[in-house]
Amino acid sequence: MQKGMDRHLPLTEPVFYLLAALADGDKHGWGILKEVEDLTEGRVSMSPGTLYGIIKRLLEQEWIAESEQRPPQRWDDRRRKYYRLTEQGRQVAQAEARRLQEAVKLARGKQLLPVAEGGPA
């Protein structure tokens, strides 16, 4: 784990999934909400108030930034703000993913989870 990033861990589920939602491209608030719901099969859902509170905090921490990239004008709504993952945000999300991976490895070693077929314990 990158030593500078582990001080931010563990992330809350909503923060981790928000960062994950932005990992493959810029999104506006509603797009982030839908992506998080899709990624978690509805297990994690955020109200708009919760979402924008997290966005505000992540902007202050510089884990995300407002994106200057916009969709073509015919599909764009100028009122929407688009967000992108910063390099620091990507590093924090990667550190959390590694932390979770280690937890799964330990759980499998302690027979709390089945060993994945064709994969290491």
C-alpha positions as CSV (number, residue, x, y, z in Angstrom):
1,M,0.0,0.0,0.0
2,Q,1.3,3.5,-0.8
3,K,2.3,4.9,2.6
4,G,0.9,8.3,1.9
5,M,-2.5,7.0,1.0
6,D,-3.1,4.5,3.8
7,R,-3.7,7.4,6.3
8,H,-7.0,8.0,4.4
9,L,-8.2,4.5,4.9
10,P,-10.6,2.9,5.3
11,L,-13.0,4.8,3.1
12,T,-16.7,4.7,3.7
13,E,-18.6,2.6,1.1
14,P,-20.3,5.7,-0.5
15,V,-16.9,7.4,-0.9
16,F,-15.2,4.3,-2.4
17,Y,-18.1,3.7,-4.8
18,L,-18.2,7.4,-5.8
19,L,-14.5,7.3,-6.7
20,A,-15.0,3.9,-8.5
21,A,-17.9,5.5,-10.5
22,L,-15.5,8.1,-11.8
23,A,-12.6,5.7,-12.5
24,D,-13.8,5.1,-16.0
25,G,-14.8,8.6,-17.0
26,D,-16.4,11.9,-16.0
27,K,-19.9,12.0,-14.8
28,H,-22.5,14.4,-13.4
29,G,-24.2,14.0,-10.1
30,W,-27.2,12.0,-11.3
31,G,-24.8,9.8,-13.4
32,I,-22.7,9.1,-10.3
33,L,-25.9,8.2,-8.3
34,K,-27.0,5.7,-10.9
35,E,-23.5,4.2,-11.4
36,V,-23.2,3.6,-7.6
37,E,-26.6,2.0,-7.5
38,D,-25.6,-0.2,-10.5
39,L,-22.2,-1.1,-9.1
40,T,-23.7,-2.2,-5.8
41,E,-26.9,-3.7,-7.3
42,G,-28.9,-1.2,-5.2
43,R,-27.2,-2.1,-1.9
44,V,-25.7,1.4,-1.7
45,S,-27.8,4.3,-2.6
46,M,-27.3,7.9,-1.7
47,S,-29.7,10.8,-1.4
48,P,-28.8,13.9,-3.5
49,G,-27.9,15.7,-0.2
50,T,-25.5,12.9,0.8
51,L,-24.0,12.8,-2.7
52,Y,-23.3,16.5,-2.9
53,G,-22.0,16.5,0.7
54,I,-19.5,13.9,-0.3
55,I,-18.7,15.7,-3.6
56,K,-18.0,18.9,-1.7
57,R,-15.6,17.1,0.7
58,L,-13.8,15.3,-2.2
59,L,-13.4,18.5,-4.1
60,E,-11.8,20.1,-1.0
61,Q,-9.5,17.1,-0.6
62,E,-8.7,17.3,-4.3
63,W,-9.6,13.7,-4.9
64,I,-12.1,14.8,-7.6
65,A,-12.3,18.0,-9.6
66,E,-14.9,19.7,-11.8
67,S,-14.4,18.5,-15.4
68,E,-14.0,20.9,-18.2
69,Q,-15.0,18.1,-20.7
70,R,-18.6,18.4,-21.8
71,P,-20.7,16.1,-23.9
72,P,-21.8,17.5,-27.3
73,Q,-24.0,20.5,-26.9
74,R,-27.2,18.7,-28.2
75,W,-26.9,16.2,-25.3
76,D,-25.6,18.7,-22.7
77,D,-27.4,20.5,-20.0
78,R,-25.3,23.5,-18.9
79,R,-26.7,23.4,-15.4
80,R,-25.0,20.0,-14.8
81,K,-21.5,19.9,-13.3
82,Y,-19.3,17.1,-14.4
83,Y,-16.7,15.6,-12.1
84,R,-13.5,13.7,-12.8
85,L,-11.2,11.6,-10.7
86,T,-7.8,13.3,-9.9
87,E,-4.6,11.3,-9.7
88,Q,-4.7,11.6,-5.9
89,G,-8.3,10.3,-5.9
90,R,-7.3,7.4,-8.1
91,Q,-4.4,6.5,-5.8
92,V,-6.7,6.6,-2.7
93,A,-9.2,4.4,-4.5
94,Q,-6.5,2.0,-5.5
95,A,-5.2,1.8,-2.0
96,E,-8.7,1.0,-0.7
97,A,-9.1,-1.6,-3.3
98,R,-5.8,-3.3,-2.2
99,R,-6.9,-3.1,1.4
100,L,-10.2,-4.8,0.6
101,Q,-8.4,-7.4,-1.5
102,E,-6.2,-8.2,1.5
103,A,-9.3,-8.6,3.7
104,V,-10.8,-11.0,1.2
105,K,-7.5,-13.0,1.1
106,L,-7.5,-13.2,4.9
107,A,-11.2,-14.2,5.0
108,R,-10.5,-17.0,2.5
109,G,-7.5,-18.2,4.5
110,K,-9.6,-18.3,7.6
111,Q,-12.3,-20.2,5.7
112,L,-14.8,-17.4,6.1
113,L,-15.2,-17.2,2.3
114,P,-14.8,-20.0,-0.2
115,V,-11.6,-20.1,-2.2
116,A,-12.2,-18.7,-5.7
117,E,-12.2,-21.4,-8.4
118,G,-9.0,-21.4,-10.4
119,G,-7.5,-18.6,-8.3
120,P,-5.2,-18.3,-5.3
121,A,-6.4,-18.7,-1.8
